[in-house]
Amino acid sequence: MIKNTGHRKLGRTASHKRAMLANMAVSIVLHEEVKTTLQKAKEVRREVEGLITLAKAGDKLALKNAVNDTAAYKKLVEVLPERYAKRNGGYTCIYRAGIRKGDNAEVAIVKLVE
């Protein structure tokens, strides 16, 4: 019997979804905000919070393997662990931004919490 894996498929192959979420997570780390659909926002939140948790733990090798952008890696190692030292989770916040006109998709903004 096939069970759900607990993740959204987002209408893509597994490799495309993995690459898209990794790129979006790097964008959130660098720019601290991304505008996307609500379903993608809920999935990328898991990725970003995992990266920040790795950065706080100080596991630089695992973080380097997870992030393939040097600027994002540098920010994850130097800036974000200090900012979220007292916080035990919930590093991101999702704001609903209405409906997109072209395809009627629900749009959301993912931001890093201050």
N, C-alpha and C positions, 0 to 999 in steps of 0.2 A: 504494500500500500504506500503510495507516494504522499508525503506530508509536505506542507509548506516550509520553506527555509527561513522565513521571517524577514525576508528582504523583498523590496519591490523590484520588478523586472524592468520597468521603465521602457519597454518596447525595444530593447536593444540586446545584442549578443552580450555574453558575459565579459568578453575582453573590451568591448566598446564601453560598456557600463563602468567597468573598473577604471579605464583610462579617463572617462568623462568625470567621474567622481574625484579622481586624484587631481586632475587639472582644476576642478572647481574648488577643492580643498586648498590648493596652493593659492588660488586667487583670493580666497577668504582670508588666509593667513597674511598675504601681502597687503591687500586693500582694506581688510577688516569689514567688508560688506560686498554682497553679491545679490543681484536680482535674478530670480529664476522661477520655475513653476513650483507649486507647493509640494508636490511629490518628490521632486529632485531635492528641494530644500530639506525635507525630512530625512532623506537618505544621506545627504552630504553632512548633515549635522553629526551623524555618527562618526564619519571619517575625521572631521575637524577635532571633535572632542577626544578621539583616540590619539591624534597627533599631539595635542597639547598635554595629555596625560603622559605620553612617552617623554615629552620634553621636560615635564616636571620631575619625572623619575630619574632623569639624567642619563638615560640609555641612548647615548649618541650614535652608536652603531646601528641600532634598530631604527632610529629616527632617520639616519642617512639613507638606509635602505627603503624607507617608506616615502621619503620626499626626494624628488629628482630635480629640485630647483635650489641653487645655492643661496639665493637671496631669502627664500622662504625658510631654508634650513638655518640660516644665520639668525633670522628673526625668532624662530622657534627656540633656538638655544639661548639667545641673549636676552630678548625682551619679554616674551610671553611667560616664562616660568616665574619671573619676578612679579609680573602683574597679577598672576593667578595663584600666588603662593598660599594665600589664606582660603582659597575657594576649593571645595572638594568635587566640583563638577558643575555642569550647567554653564559652560563657557560661551555658548551661543544662544541667540534669541531669534525666533522666527516671527516676523511681522507680516500679516496678510496685506497685500497691496491691491486687491481688487481683481477684476477680470480682464484678461488680455482681449483686445478687440478682434484680432485676426482669427483666432481659433477658439475663443471662449475658454481658455485655460485659466485656472486660478493662479495668480502670480503672488510670490512672497519674496521678502527681503530677509536674508540671513546676515546677522551682524554678530560681531564679537562683543561680549558684555564688557563694560568698563571696569 
